[in-house]
Amino acid sequence: MTPETLKAYEQVADRLLETCEKETVAEAARVLGLYVGYYQRRHGPIGIEALADLTADCPSANQREDRAEGMRALAAALTLSAGLAQAATDES
């Protein structure tokens, strides 16, 4: 994955975050928490060092892949959460 591709993923996530209401972002955080909990129960905890490495100024190719996957998960969680928030609004 190129740095440019990673930047594009990050820009999509940023645009979604800018347009989401606070409740949608909170719901997305809950969805991501479930995602992390699911992963950790099956594969073990993710160390703080590993997470810190992902914020490197000059990420390696593997770190770029991990960051891009994180941005995809964030975009999916925001999209799902926006739909859930809209469905709740429609029901009331």
Secondary structure in CASP SS format (residue, H / E / C, confidence):
PFRMAT SS
TARGET T0000
AUTHOR 0000-0000-0000
METHOD secondary structure of the structure
MODEL  1
M C 1.00
T C 1.00
P H 1.00
E H 1.00
T H 1.00
L H 1.00
K H 1.00
A H 1.00
Y H 1.00
E H 1.00
Q H 1.00
V H 1.00
A H 1.00
D H 1.00
R H 1.00
L H 1.00
L H 1.00
E H 1.00
T H 1.00
C C 1.00
E C 1.00
K H 1.00
E H 1.00
T H 1.00
V H 1.00
A H 1.00
E H 1.00
A H 1.00
A H 1.00
R H 1.00
V H 1.00
L H 1.00
G H 1.00
L H 1.00
Y H 1.00
V H 1.00
G H 1.00
Y H 1.00
Y H 1.00
Q H 1.00
R H 1.00
R H 1.00
H H 1.00
G C 1.00
P C 1.00
I C 1.00
G C 1.00
I H 1.00
E H 1.00
A H 1.00
L H 1.00
A H 1.00
D H 1.00
L C 1.00
T C 1.00
A C 1.00
D C 1.00
C C 1.00
P C 1.00
S C 1.00
A H 1.00
N H 1.00
Q H 1.00
R H 1.00
E H 1.00
D H 1.00
R H 1.00
A H 1.00
E H 1.00
G H 1.00
M H 1.00
R H 1.00
A H 1.00
L H 1.00
A H 1.00
A H 1.00
A H 1.00
L H 1.00
T H 1.00
L H 1.00
S H 1.00
A H 1.00
G H 1.00
L H 1.00
A H 1.00
Q H 1.00
A H 1.00
A H 1.00
T H 1.00
D H 1.00
E H 1.00
S C 1.00
END
